[in-house]
């Protein structure tokens, strides 16, 4: 009864355009039909390590050229969305627009595509923000997504497992090697949480991945801290042609180089 009353007083609205949607549609997708059709979901064949779309079909695990040339320090990666069009709009609204209402629906999408990454003892952890960025923004969007994924997959979440103890300048215009170098030493395991990491698999959660420099640095930090197996789960995956010249690299956190 209370839920039905709430739906009358606060009718469900599309997360993208704000138009009213059917309550069940809001629960399952959060988007009206026109916006749903405009979101680029990462279906079909994708790279097993980073989630980028691949051409063709295959009945075996495949890797993209980038992951073959530069092996990731994690084993598998998934993302429900591509970072373009309406998908990019949703990511940026969550990240910069105080649209915290997007997080639960986005986490549901992520949980569906990331369920196969979960092992019996998996610990879920978000990519952290530097404390100065965290104060300015008032929340870490990756932590909101991690909590939502953990709830749906029934796994523990440690939001402060990893600390970003060194702020890094913008990586705009830098190549892969420069970004990786800049990220070295930027992360550490929280001293009071280190025991949670020992000998167990970790699922790292973030909003978007472009080159993977930040995720690589975080993954290496977890490996050095004793994690046995690492996977990544993203809300959106940028790919060639979608993020060149479009990423807001002036934001010195997970948008520019994850």
C-alpha positions as CSV (number, residue, x, y, z in Angstrom):
1,X,0.0,0.0,0.0
2,X,2.8,2.5,0.9
3,X,4.6,1.7,-2.3
4,X,1.5,2.2,-4.3
5,X,0.8,5.5,-2.6
6,X,4.4,6.6,-3.2
7,X,4.0,5.9,-6.9
8,X,0.9,8.1,-7.0
9,X,2.6,11.0,-5.1
10,X,6.0,10.5,-6.8
11,X,5.4,9.0,-10.2
12,X,8.3,7.2,-11.8
13,X,10.3,9.2,-14.2
14,X,12.8,8.3,-16.9
15,X,16.4,8.7,-15.6
16,X,17.5,10.4,-18.8
17,X,14.7,12.7,-20.1
18,X,12.4,12.9,-17.0
19,X,9.3,11.8,-18.7
20,X,6.9,9.6,-16.7
21,X,7.4,5.8,-17.1
22,X,5.4,2.8,-16.0
23,X,6.4,1.8,-12.4
24,X,7.5,-1.7,-13.5
25,X,9.6,-0.1,-16.3
26,X,11.2,2.1,-13.7
27,X,12.1,-0.8,-11.5
28,X,13.5,-2.9,-14.3
29,X,15.1,-0.3,-16.5
30,X,14.6,3.3,-15.3
31,X,14.3,4.6,-18.8
32,X,11.4,5.4,-21.1
33,X,11.2,3.4,-24.3
34,X,12.7,6.1,-26.5
35,X,15.7,6.7,-24.2
36,X,16.1,3.0,-23.7
37,X,16.5,2.6,-27.5
38,X,19.1,5.3,-27.5
39,X,21.3,3.8,-24.9
40,X,24.2,1.7,-26.3
41,X,24.3,-1.4,-24.3
42,X,27.4,-3.6,-24.7
43,X,25.8,-6.7,-26.1
44,X,27.2,-9.3,-28.4
45,X,30.8,-10.3,-28.4
46,X,33.0,-8.3,-26.0
47,X,36.6,-8.5,-24.8
48,X,36.7,-10.7,-21.8
49,X,39.3,-8.5,-20.1
50,X,37.9,-5.0,-20.6
51,X,34.4,-5.3,-22.0
52,X,35.0,-3.4,-25.2
53,X,32.8,-4.6,-28.1
54,X,34.4,-6.9,-30.7
55,X,33.4,-7.6,-34.3
56,X,32.1,-11.0,-35.3
57,X,31.0,-14.0,-33.2
58,X,32.9,-16.6,-31.2
59,X,32.2,-19.5,-28.9
60,X,35.3,-19.0,-26.9
61,X,36.8,-16.2,-24.7
62,X,38.2,-13.4,-26.9
63,X,40.5,-10.4,-26.1
64,X,40.7,-7.1,-27.9
65,X,44.0,-6.1,-29.6
66,X,44.6,-3.6,-26.8
67,X,44.4,-6.2,-24.1
68,X,46.6,-8.6,-26.1
69,X,49.2,-5.9,-26.6
70,X,49.0,-4.6,-23.1
71,X,47.8,-7.4,-20.7
72,X,45.7,-6.0,-17.9
73,X,46.7,-6.7,-14.2
74,X,43.2,-8.1,-13.7
75,X,41.6,-11.2,-15.2
76,X,38.2,-10.2,-16.5
77,X,36.1,-7.1,-17.0
78,X,32.5,-6.3,-17.7
79,X,30.4,-3.2,-18.5
80,X,26.7,-3.0,-19.4
81,X,27.0,0.3,-21.3
82,X,29.1,2.0,-23.9
83,X,30.3,5.5,-23.0
84,X,28.5,7.3,-25.8
85,X,25.1,8.9,-26.4
86,X,22.6,8.4,-23.6
87,X,25.0,6.1,-21.8
88,X,27.5,8.9,-21.5
89,X,24.8,11.3,-20.4
90,X,23.8,9.0,-17.6
91,X,27.4,8.5,-16.4
92,X,28.1,12.2,-16.4
93,X,24.8,13.0,-14.6
94,X,25.7,10.5,-11.9
95,X,29.3,11.8,-11.7
96,X,28.8,15.5,-11.9
97,X,25.1,16.2,-11.7
98,X,24.2,15.0,-8.2
99,X,21.9,12.4,-9.8
100,X,22.2,9.8,-7.1
101,X,19.0,8.3,-8.2
102,X,20.8,6.8,-11.2
103,X,23.1,4.6,-9.0
104,X,20.6,1.9,-8.0
105,X,19.4,1.3,-11.5
106,X,22.9,1.4,-12.9
107,X,24.1,-1.0,-10.2
108,X,21.3,-3.4,-11.3
109,X,22.6,-3.3,-14.9
110,X,26.1,-3.9,-13.7
111,X,25.1,-6.8,-11.4
112,X,23.4,-8.6,-14.3
113,X,26.5,-8.5,-16.5
114,X,29.0,-9.0,-13.7
115,X,27.5,-12.0,-11.9
116,X,29.8,-14.4,-13.5
117,X,32.8,-12.5,-12.0
118,X,31.8,-13.4,-8.5
119,X,33.7,-16.2,-6.6
120,X,32.6,-17.6,-3.2
121,X,34.9,-15.2,-1.2
122,X,34.8,-12.2,-3.5
123,X,35.2,-8.8,-1.8
124,X,33.8,-5.8,-3.7
125,X,35.6,-2.4,-3.6
126,X,35.2,0.9,-5.5
127,X,38.0,2.9,-7.1
128,X,38.6,5.7,-4.6
129,X,38.6,9.4,-5.0
130,X,41.3,11.6,-3.4
131,X,40.0,13.2,-0.2
132,X,40.0,16.7,-1.7
133,X,37.9,15.5,-4.6
134,X,35.6,13.6,-2.3
135,X,34.9,16.7,-0.2
136,X,34.3,18.8,-3.3
137,X,31.8,16.3,-4.8
138,X,30.4,15.1,-1.5
139,X,30.2,11.5,-2.7
140,X,32.1,8.9,-4.7
141,X,30.0,7.6,-7.5
142,X,32.0,4.4,-7.7
143,X,31.3,3.7,-4.1
144,X,27.5,4.1,-4.7
145,X,27.7,1.7,-7.6
146,X,29.8,-0.8,-5.5
147,X,27.2,-0.8,-2.7
148,X,24.4,-1.4,-5.1
149,X,26.3,-4.2,-6.9
150,X,27.2,-5.8,-3.6
151,X,23.6,-5.7,-2.4
152,X,22.3,-7.4,-5.5
153,X,25.1,-10.0,-5.7
154,X,25.0,-10.6,-1.9
155,X,28.7,-10.0,-1.5
156,X,30.5,-7.8,1.1
157,X,31.6,-4.3,0.1
158,X,34.5,-2.4,1.6
159,X,34.2,1.2,0.4
160,X,37.5,2.4,1.9
161,X,39.6,-0.7,1.1
162,X,41.8,1.4,-1.2
163,X,42.9,4.9,-0.6
164,X,43.9,7.5,-3.2
165,X,46.5,9.2,-1.0
166,X,48.1,11.3,-3.7
167,X,46.3,13.7,-5.9
168,X,47.2,13.5,-9.6
169,X,47.0,16.3,-12.2
170,X,44.9,16.0,-15.3
171,X,46.1,13.4,-17.8
172,X,44.5,15.1,-20.8
173,X,46.4,14.6,-24.0
174,X,48.8,12.1,-22.4
175,X,49.5,8.7,-23.9
176,X,49.2,5.3,-22.1
177,X,52.8,5.2,-20.8
178,X,52.6,8.8,-19.3
179,X,49.3,8.0,-17.7
180,X,50.5,4.8,-16.1
181,X,53.7,6.6,-14.8
182,X,51.6,9.4,-13.3
183,X,49.4,6.9,-11.5
184,X,52.3,5.0,-9.9
185,X,52.2,5.4,-6.1
186,X,48.8,7.2,-6.1
187,X,47.0,4.4,-4.2
188,X,47.5,2.3,-1.2
189,X,45.5,-0.2,0.9
190,X,43.9,1.2,4.0
191,X,46.1,0.0,6.9
192,X,43.0,-0.9,8.9
193,X,41.5,-2.9,6.0
194,X,44.5,-4.8,4.8
195,X,43.5,-8.0,6.6
196,X,40.3,-8.1,4.5
197,X,42.3,-8.4,1.3
198,X,44.6,-11.2,2.2
199,X,44.1,-14.3,0.1
200,X,40.8,-13.4,-1.5
201,X,39.4,-12.3,-4.9
202,X,38.5,-8.7,-5.3
203,X,36.0,-7.1,-7.7
204,X,36.9,-3.5,-8.5
205,X,34.0,-1.2,-9.4
206,X,34.1,2.1,-11.3
207,X,31.9,4.2,-13.4
208,X,33.8,4.3,-16.7
209,X,37.0,3.0,-18.2
210,X,39.0,4.7,-21.0
211,X,42.6,3.7,-21.2
212,X,42.6,1.7,-18.0
213,X,45.5,3.5,-16.3
214,X,43.8,4.2,-13.0
215,X,42.3,0.7,-12.8
216,X,45.7,-0.8,-13.6
217,X,47.3,1.2,-10.7
218,X,44.5,0.2,-8.3
219,X,44.7,-3.5,-9.4
220,X,48.4,-3.6,-8.9
221,X,48.0,-2.1,-5.4
222,X,45.5,-4.9,-4.6
223,X,47.8,-7.5,-5.9
224,X,50.7,-6.2,-3.8
225,X,48.3,-6.2,-0.9
226,X,47.6,-9.9,-1.2
227,X,44.6,-10.2,-3.4
228,X,44.5,-13.6,-5.2
229,X,42.3,-12.7,-8.2
230,X,41.1,-9.4,-9.6
231,X,38.2,-8.5,-11.9
232,X,36.7,-5.1,-12.8
233,X,33.1,-4.1,-13.2
234,X,32.2,-0.8,-14.9
235,X,29.1,1.1,-15.6
236,X,30.4,2.1,-19.1
237,X,33.2,1.3,-21.4
238,X,34.7,3.9,-23.7
239,X,36.0,2.7,-27.0
240,X,37.8,4.1,-29.9
241,X,35.7,6.7,-31.6
242,X,33.6,7.4,-28.5
243,X,35.9,8.9,-26.0
244,X,38.6,10.6,-28.1
245,X,38.1,14.3,-27.5
246,X,35.0,13.8,-25.4
247,X,36.2,12.8,-22.0
248,X,36.3,15.6,-19.4
249,X,40.0,15.1,-18.6
250,X,40.0,18.2,-16.4
251,X,38.4,16.1,-13.7
252,X,41.2,14.6,-11.8
253,X,39.6,11.3,-10.9
254,X,38.1,8.3,-12.6
255,X,36.8,9.9,-15.8
256,X,40.1,10.8,-17.4
257,X,42.1,7.6,-17.2
258,X,40.3,4.6,-15.8
